[in-house]
């Protein structure tokens, strides 16, 4: 190593939770807003959008004044269903592994390490609660549904750690989770994937008389700016004037969030006074921010018998309040339970019991959901639940 630099940036431990909170806030505060879960876009007939409700089997019909295609790496596929041929996306796959290696976690502390690997690729080591995320790849991919972390990528990630910590071995059995996503990059002729722009653009088309805006590119870093831009464009097309701004609005568990160490201690003091286990209160606050008030409103913290880091309180609250349809929604998209490697046979059955009680599932439905989770984790994340 010849040179190094240190800088400060924001850390997003669960973009899946942020995504959920943005959607729920839009419904809560947006007049007439409605979010449909497990309801893919099917097509258009005579200026009417068709949406398939996978849970009920019904077809929902909507007559829009404008369509915004925010399907990310699936944008061209969605446009195709509308009868529009486009090649806006040239996505690249980025895979990661999450490892339980106390020595590596201690070595990086609360800092993320960015460095150049032997092949010139910029890679990272990211603290993730008591684990470490190692990544990432940047490989061309045609079908985003095929994105999984391959054995070759896994080996690449294990080897790259030696670049900065040669004395800390990473063993395959320390991997608790694997994941892969697709960057919705704009299609470009480039010699390498690293040369493809990470900027975002709005592509304008028309579907009959309906304006169609495709949101191409972008990332979590700039999602609010991109959303504002497409919002302005939509208002312009509709001949409307903006009557409010979301620029200063805080999201979900970030609302009323205490901003200093002293303010956080004062905020949590009321929970400490109820003789709660302090570490559990702090953990729930770290996970859900000011939602901790609603999660703990029954004045009692109950932990799972199979996993002391998960509370019945959060499982029950999230199941009822955050549009959970399937068990994997809770494990992967409302919490980080799956990402942290906390899903085993015992915890899966106990969590399913609580989710099932909250959502009134019968025994057959519970068995189907457990089977679904096991297959999903094995196929998409290389995790065999035992």
ABEGO torsion letter per residue (X at the ends): XABBBBBBBBBBABAAAAAAAAAAAAAAABBGBBBBBGBBBAEBBGGBBBBBBAAAGBBBBBBBABBBBAAEAAAAAAAAAAGBBBBABBBBBBBBBBBBBAAAAAAAEABBBBBBBAAGBBBBBBBBEABBBBOBBBBBBABAAABBBBAAAAAAAAAAAAAABAABBBBAAABABBBBBBBBBBBBBBABAAABBABBBBBBBBBEABBBBBBBEEBAAAAAAAAAAAAAAAAAAAGBBBABBAAABBBEAABGBBABAAAAAAAAAAAAAAGBBAAAAAAAAAAAEAAAAAAAAAGBBBBBAABAABBAAAAAAAAAAAGBABAAAAAAAABAAAAAGABBAAAAAAAAAAAAAAAGBBAAAAAAAAAAAAAAAAAAAGBBBX
